């Protein structure tokens, strides 16, 4: 059953509406995005513009703009006479998100193998692996996850496209949402760490084919735990025959 979002959900504090409008809307977007990706705003949860604007201490305009942007990303659904609702998990969204990320990162690891900066990248990645081994040994999953992100970001940077990480981050939003549920509760830190090591080994050997295959295997890991996620959190997924949402331009109060 859908629940109405109240002020209890927002914990980041009130925003400064004296800042330029775009900045306030951008901050509202970031707050809501984080709430959705970390399931503090749960799938099927109704969102009240009024309650949200009161919680953030801003007018309804930047909140409406933030919701429209989230709807455009498929993270918010808009229904006639019902308003805004956090989108349920959809397998199609995951598949598209993973496909885009894989296409980008497999291309990047190939470029990294061929890059004149390969030795520099290897040093950075080996340092990140050591950090991950430490976090894994002390079960610090939060910092391991952040190091995982840095691992991939380093590859993008050293492959000659430092600005491409923003595109990857946008592409993998839905993948990140599924991953929050699976890692580390339903996934294995040791498996992820082993996959990272294989990527680094292939890079060190300048084996582009092995590096690409290691990256594909790593980025397809989410599908290996997907069934477990569905069994554990069935109420987060889209039910068959659900009502189709409106376009992003039809947000209601």
SULGIHU-V750012 format. One record per residue. N is the residue number from 0. RES is the residue in one letter. PHI is phi in whole degrees, 0 to 359 (NA if undefined). Layout:
N:RES:PHI
N:RES:PHI
//
This chain:
0:X:NA
1:X:291
2:X:240
3:X:273
4:X:288
5:X:248
6:X:289
7:X:299
8:X:282
9:X:276
10:X:240
11:X:281
12:X:99
13:X:279
14:X:267
15:X:268
16:X:280
17:X:282
18:X:290
19:X:307
20:X:307
21:X:297
22:X:292
23:X:294
24:X:297
25:X:295
26:X:292
27:X:299
28:X:299
29:X:297
30:X:297
31:X:294
32:X:299
33:X:298
34:X:298
35:X:287
36:X:293
37:X:258
38:X:64
39:X:285
40:X:257
41:X:265
42:X:306
43:X:77
44:X:279
45:X:286
46:X:240
47:X:264
48:X:301
49:X:296
50:X:297
51:X:294
52:X:294
53:X:292
54:X:295
55:X:271
56:X:73
57:X:228
58:X:287
59:X:282
60:X:298
61:X:296
62:X:294
63:X:297
64:X:296
65:X:295
66:X:294
67:X:296
68:X:294
69:X:293
70:X:296
71:X:296
72:X:271
73:X:82
74:X:261
75:X:233
76:X:252
77:X:245
78:X:240
79:X:296
80:X:67
81:X:237
82:X:93
83:X:265
84:X:218
85:X:297
86:X:295
87:X:289
88:X:287
89:X:234
90:X:299
91:X:299
92:X:295
93:X:297
94:X:298
95:X:294
96:X:299
97:X:293
98:X:299
99:X:296
100:X:295
101:X:298
102:X:301
103:X:288
104:X:283
105:X:293
106:X:297
107:X:290
108:X:292
109:X:296
110:X:295
111:X:296
112:X:298
113:X:272
114:X:285
115:X:293
116:X:262
117:X:302
118:X:297
119:X:296
120:X:297
121:X:302
122:X:298
123:X:293
124:X:292
125:X:295
126:X:296
127:X:292
128:X:298
129:X:297
130:X:297
131:X:295
132:X:298
133:X:295
134:X:297
135:X:294
136:X:291
137:X:255
138:X:58
139:X:268
140:X:292
141:X:297
142:X:285
143:X:298
144:X:298
145:X:295
146:X:294
147:X:301
148:X:299
149:X:297
150:X:306
151:X:287
152:X:294
153:X:298
154:X:298
155:X:299
156:X:294
157:X:282
158:X:277
159:X:103
160:X:230
161:X:300
162:X:279
163:X:285
164:X:298
165:X:297
166:X:291
167:X:295
168:X:300
169:X:292
170:X:294
171:X:262
172:X:305
173:X:290
174:X:297
175:X:298
176:X:295
177:X:295
178:X:293
179:X:300
180:X:285
181:X:269
182:X:244
183:X:263
184:X:298
185:X:244
186:X:236
187:X:247
188:X:299
189:X:296
190:X:293
191:X:299
192:X:297
193:X:297
194:X:293
195:X:298
196:X:298
197:X:293
198:X:296
199:X:294
200:X:299
201:X:294
202:X:295
203:X:295
204:X:275
205:X:55
206:X:259
207:X:299
208:X:298
209:X:295
210:X:294
211:X:296
212:X:295
213:X:295
214:X:291
215:X:300
216:X:301
217:X:297
218:X:283
219:X:264
220:X:303
221:X:302
222:X:287
223:X:288
224:X:250
225:X:299
226:X:298
227:X:295
228:X:298
229:X:297
230:X:290
231:X:283
232:X:232
233:X:297
234:X:286
235:X:272
236:X:266
237:X:292
238:X:273
239:X:296
240:X:82
241:X:289
242:X:291
243:X:283
244:X:285
245:X:278
246:X:288
247:X:297
248:X:277
249:X:246
250:X:297
251:X:246
252:X:290
//
